[in-house]
Amino acid sequence: GLPSHFFGQSCAVGVKIIGKVNEICTSLTEHGCDKSLLSDSWISNHYRWIIWKLASMERRFPHVLGGAYLTYPRIITQLVARYEKELRRAKRPAVRMILNRDIASSRLMILCVSQVMRSRVSNTDSSSGLVSSPSRPQEVIKLELTDGWYSVPAVLDGILTSFVRRGKIRVG
């Protein structure tokens, strides 16, 4: 079944937390992973994306997968599979290769919008490069894009920003 709390959530006193990084690391080593290849940041990153994917699948297919897909054993199984592919066999996903500058960022790929971040900037905010009147701050929309393994921030141009505002580009 589902754990009562996942990594990073607060819980009541006396409730066992399932999914602390050190517990996940222990589970991975029990499944044959080399602890020297595992880092807390690697575990946290992949744990995040696996939870995101499994929860999305449960929401998309609630009658078939609801309450049965996002489980701790499935998370560990998928972490082990990612460990084998990325760390043991050195088959890295697209975003990781771009971030490491092993391939050009102009390479064709399909990415998923994982988060839409909206903020307001005024003409006193020199970091954005946008100028607006003091009474009307400008809305800036940024996206987080993912290949399901890693994420990358995206700053939008005017056309893509209008697509977000009209709901043509959204999470998922």
Solvent accessible surface area in square Angstrom, and as a share of the most:
residue,aa,sasa,rsa
1,G,91,0.88
2,L,89,0.44
3,P,14,0.09
4,S,77,0.49
5,H,37,0.17
6,F,31,0.13
7,F,79,0.33
8,G,77,0.74
9,Q,98,0.44
10,S,106,0.69
11,C,42,0.25
12,A,68,0.53
13,V,158,0.91
14,G,82,0.79
15,V,55,0.32
16,K,145,0.62
17,I,44,0.22
18,I,50,0.25
19,G,0,0.00
20,K,93,0.40
21,V,21,0.12
22,N,103,0.53
23,E,58,0.26
24,I,1,0.00
25,C,15,0.09
26,T,73,0.42
27,S,20,0.13
28,L,0,0.00
29,T,45,0.26
30,E,133,0.60
31,H,109,0.48
32,G,46,0.44
33,C,7,0.04
34,D,61,0.32
35,K,134,0.57
36,S,94,0.61
37,L,80,0.40
38,L,20,0.10
39,S,52,0.34
40,D,97,0.50
41,S,83,0.54
42,W,18,0.06
43,I,1,0.00
44,S,32,0.21
45,N,36,0.19
46,H,0,0.00
47,Y,7,0.03
48,R,108,0.39
49,W,1,0.00
50,I,0,0.00
51,I,34,0.17
52,W,71,0.25
53,K,80,0.34
54,L,0,0.00
55,A,20,0.16
56,S,35,0.22
57,M,68,0.30
58,E,23,0.10
59,R,164,0.60
60,R,167,0.61
61,F,88,0.37
62,P,72,0.45
63,H,183,0.82
64,V,121,0.70
65,L,34,0.17
66,G,41,0.40
67,G,46,0.44
68,A,62,0.48
69,Y,44,0.17
70,L,18,0.09
71,T,19,0.11
72,Y,40,0.15
73,P,90,0.57
74,R,86,0.31
75,I,0,0.00
76,I,5,0.03
77,T,85,0.50
78,Q,34,0.15
79,L,0,0.00
80,V,28,0.16
81,A,57,0.44
82,R,16,0.06
83,Y,0,0.00
84,E,57,0.26
85,K,84,0.36
86,E,7,0.03
87,L,48,0.24
88,R,120,0.44
89,R,147,0.54
90,A,74,0.57
91,K,115,0.49
92,R,77,0.28
93,P,20,0.13
94,A,26,0.20
95,V,3,0.01
96,R,74,0.27
97,M,41,0.18
98,I,35,0.18
99,L,93,0.47
100,N,65,0.33
101,R,217,0.79
102,D,77,0.40
103,I,43,0.22
104,A,65,0.51
105,S,89,0.58
106,S,96,0.62
107,R,122,0.45
108,L,168,0.84
109,M,61,0.27
110,I,167,0.85
111,L,53,0.26
112,C,38,0.23
113,V,18,0.11
114,S,11,0.07
115,Q,78,0.35
116,V,40,0.23
117,M,71,0.31
118,R,128,0.47
119,S,56,0.36
120,R,158,0.58
121,V,18,0.10
122,S,35,0.23
123,N,64,0.33
124,T,119,0.69
125,D,44,0.23
126,S,106,0.69
127,S,107,0.69
128,S,44,0.29
129,G,65,0.63
130,L,66,0.33
131,V,128,0.74
132,S,18,0.11
133,S,57,0.36
134,P,109,0.68
135,S,97,0.63
136,R,183,0.67
137,P,57,0.36
138,Q,71,0.32
139,E,32,0.14
140,V,21,0.12
141,I,5,0.03
142,K,87,0.37
143,L,7,0.03
144,E,20,0.09
145,L,35,0.17
146,T,1,0.01
147,D,39,0.20
148,G,22,0.21
149,W,45,0.16
150,Y,27,0.10
151,S,32,0.21
152,V,36,0.21
153,P,104,0.65
154,A,20,0.15
155,V,117,0.67
156,L,25,0.13
157,D,84,0.43
158,G,59,0.57
159,I,118,0.60
160,L,72,0.36
161,T,17,0.10
162,S,37,0.24
163,F,70,0.29
164,V,6,0.04
165,R,124,0.45
166,R,148,0.54
167,G,34,0.32
168,K,139,0.59
169,I,39,0.20
170,R,166,0.61
171,V,76,0.44
172,G,78,0.75
